[in-house]
Amino acid sequence: FLSLNGKTYGDAQKFVGLFNLGLPEPMELSLEGFYQSGIFVPVKLGPTGAKKRYALLAEDGQLIVKGFEMVKRNTTKLVKEVQKGVLDIILTEGDAKKAIDYVKERIESLKSRQVPVKKLVITTELQKPLSEYEAIGPHVAIAKKLEEKGYEVGPGSMIRYVICGEGERIRDKARLPQECTREDYDIDYYLNNQIIPSVERIFEVLGYSGTQV
C-alpha cells in the first residue's frame, strides 16, 4: 500500500508505468485498487509478525474488508452490523466521535434487550469427532446435546448456539437458538466478548482507549 497524499488515480498509473520500466521481465507491478481512505489495525500474533486486518473505501463506495470479524463465518449478525457501521462512519466521514456514539447506541439496545435472538447466534464448525475433544467448549456442549436428541454430528457440522440462561461456565450457558428468548440472553457476555472486542482495536488506532467506547 502507498499513501498518495492527494495525488490522483492518473498519478498512480504514471507511477506504476515508471516503476515497471526498471523491472526485469517478466516482473511487473500492477495497480490493484485506488482507495479514498483506509484503516489498518494490527493484530499481533507473536514474534513472527502481525495478521492482515484492514478496511478500505473504494472510489465507488464499496467497502473492502480483510481480517475483521464481520467477514468471518462464526461472527454474530450483531457484531457484523456494529463493526460495519463503525468502519462506514470512519472511512466515509472520518468522524471517530460519531462512530463511538453509534456503538454506544447499539450497546444500549443490547442492554434494553431490543436485539433479537437471531442476531446473537454464534456458529462454529466442528473440526473433529466429539469423542476427540478434551476441552468442552460451548459448541461441543451443544453438539453433544444434539447427538443425544438423535442428530448426527461430526467433523464439518455447523453448530449454532446462543449464550443465555444461568451457569458458571460459558459452556453451561450455551443454548440452542430456539431455547433462548430476549429475556434470557447473557448481556454481559455479548457486550464484553462480542461488541467491545470487535471495535476497541479500531478505536485504539484512532487514539481512543477501550474505556472511552
C-alpha positions in Angstrom: 0.0 0.0 0.0 1.2 3.5 -0.8 -0.2 6.8 0.5 -0.6 9.1 -2.4 -1.1 12.3 -0.3 -3.7 13.9 -2.5 -2.4 12.5 -5.8 -4.9 11.3 -8.4 -5.6 7.9 -10.0 -3.8 9.1 -13.1 -0.7 9.9 -10.9 -0.8 6.4 -9.5 -0.9 4.9 -13.0 2.1 7.0 -14.1 4.0 5.8 -11.0 3.3 2.2 -11.9 4.4 2.8 -15.5 7.7 4.4 -14.5 8.3 1.7 -11.9 7.9 -1.0 -14.4 10.5 0.5 -16.7 13.1 -0.5 -14.1 11.9 -4.1 -13.6 13.4 -7.0 -15.4 10.9 -9.1 -17.5 8.6 -10.9 -16.7 8.2 -8.9 -13.4 5.5 -6.3 -13.4 3.9 -4.1 -10.8 0.1 -3.8 -11.2 -2.3 -1.4 -9.6 -4.8 -3.5 -7.7 -7.0 -0.6 -6.5 -7.3 3.1 -5.7 -9.0 3.9 -2.4 -10.3 7.1 -0.9 -9.5 6.1 2.7 -8.5 3.1 4.8 -7.7 1.9 8.3 -5.1 -0.7 9.2 -5.5 -2.5 12.5 -2.5 -4.7 13.5 -3.3 -7.9 15.4 -0.1 -9.2 17.0 0.5 -12.9 16.5 3.8 -13.2 18.4 7.4 -12.7 17.3 6.6 -13.7 13.7 4.6 -10.6 12.9 1.0 -9.3 12.7 -2.0 -10.5 10.8 -3.6 -8.6 7.9 -6.5 -6.6 9.2 -7.7 -3.6 7.2 -10.6 -1.9 5.7 -10.5 0.3 2.5 -13.1 2.5 0.9 -13.1 2.3 -2.9 -14.0 5.1 -5.2 -17.3 3.5 -5.9 -18.2 3.4 -2.2 -17.5 -0.3 -1.8 -16.0 -1.4 1.5 -13.1 -3.8 1.1 -12.5 -5.7 4.4 -9.8 -8.2 5.3 -9.3 -9.9 8.6 -12.1 -8.3 10.6 -14.8 -10.3 12.4 -17.5 -9.0 10.0 -16.2 -11.2 7.2 -15.8 -14.3 9.3 -18.4 -17.1 9.2 -18.6 -17.6 13.0 -19.4 -14.0 13.8 -22.8 -13.0 15.1 -25.0 -10.7 13.0 -24.9 -8.2 15.8 -21.1 -7.9 15.6 -21.1 -7.7 11.8 -23.6 -4.8 11.9 -21.8 -2.9 14.6 -18.3 -3.4 13.1 -19.5 -2.4 9.6 -21.3 0.6 11.0 -18.2 1.8 12.7 -16.0 1.3 9.6 -18.5 3.0 7.4 -18.6 6.1 9.6 -14.9 6.3 10.0 -14.0 5.8 6.3 -16.8 7.9 4.8 -17.0 10.7 7.3 -13.7 10.5 9.3 -15.7 11.1 12.5 -14.5 8.8 15.3 -16.7 10.5 17.9 -19.8 9.8 15.8 -18.7 6.1 15.5 -18.3 5.9 19.2 -21.8 7.3 19.7 -23.1 4.7 17.3 -21.5 1.9 19.3 -23.0 3.3 22.5 -26.4 3.3 20.9 -26.0 -0.4 19.9 -24.8 -1.3 23.4 -27.9 0.4 24.8 -30.1 -1.6 22.5 -28.4 -4.8 23.8 -28.8 -3.8 27.4 -32.5 -3.0 26.9 -33.0 -6.4 25.2 -34.1 -4.9 21.9 -31.7 -7.1 20.0 -33.5 -10.2 18.5 -32.0 -13.6 19.4 -31.3 -14.4 15.7 -28.6 -11.6 15.7 -26.9 -13.3 18.7 -26.4 -16.7 17.2 -22.9 -18.0 17.2 -22.0 -20.6 14.5 -18.9 -22.8 15.0 -17.7 -25.7 12.9 -16.8 -29.0 14.5 -13.2 -29.8 13.5 -13.1 -33.4 14.7 -15.3 -36.2 16.2 -16.9 -35.3 19.5 -15.0 -38.2 21.2 -11.7 -36.5 20.4 -12.5 -33.2 22.2 -10.7 -32.9 25.5 -11.8 -29.3 26.2 -15.6 -28.9 26.1 -16.4 -25.5 24.6 -19.9 -24.2 24.1 -20.2 -25.6 20.6 -19.1 -29.0 21.7 -21.6 -29.0 24.6 -24.4 -28.1 22.1 -23.2 -30.7 19.7 -23.4 -33.4 22.4 -26.9 -32.2 23.2 -27.9 -32.6 19.5 -26.3 -36.0 19.4 -28.4 -37.0 22.5 -31.5 -35.8 20.6 -30.7 -38.2 17.8 -29.0 -35.8 15.3 -25.9 -36.9 13.5 -23.0 -34.5 14.2 -19.3 -34.8 13.4 -16.4 -33.0 11.6 -17.8 -30.3 9.4 -21.1 -29.9 11.3 -22.0 -26.3 11.8 -23.2 -25.8 15.4 -25.4 -22.8 16.2 -26.0 -21.6 19.7 -26.7 -18.6 21.9 -25.2 -17.7 25.3 -28.1 -17.3 27.7 -29.6 -18.6 30.9 -27.6 -19.4 34.1 -24.3 -21.2 34.7 -20.8 -20.7 36.0 -19.1 -21.6 32.7 -19.8 -20.3 29.2 -20.5 -23.9 28.0 -23.1 -24.2 30.7 -24.9 -21.1 29.4 -24.9 -22.3 25.7 -28.4 -23.0 24.4 -29.9 -23.9 21.1 -31.3 -20.7 19.5 -34.9 -21.9 19.8 -34.4 -22.4 23.6 -33.4 -18.7 24.2 -35.6 -15.6 24.3 -34.7 -11.9 24.5 -35.3 -12.1 28.3 -32.7 -14.9 28.6 -29.6 -13.9 26.6 -26.4 -13.0 28.6 -25.9 -9.3 28.1 -22.5 -9.2 29.7 -21.2 -12.0 27.5 -22.3 -10.3 24.3 -21.0 -6.9 25.4 -17.6 -8.0 26.7 -16.9 -10.9 24.4 -18.5 -9.7 21.2 -19.2 -6.0 20.7 -16.3 -4.4 22.6 -13.6 -6.7 21.2 -14.8 -6.1 17.7 -14.4 -2.3 17.8 -11.8 -1.5 20.5 -8.7 -2.0 18.4 -10.2 0.1 15.6 -10.6 3.0 18.1 -7.2 2.4 19.6 -5.7 3.1 16.2 -7.5 6.4 16.2 -6.2 7.3 19.7 -9.2 6.2 21.8 -8.9 3.7 24.7 -11.4 0.9 25.3 -12.8 2.7 28.3 -13.9 5.6 26.0 -16.1 3.3 23.9 
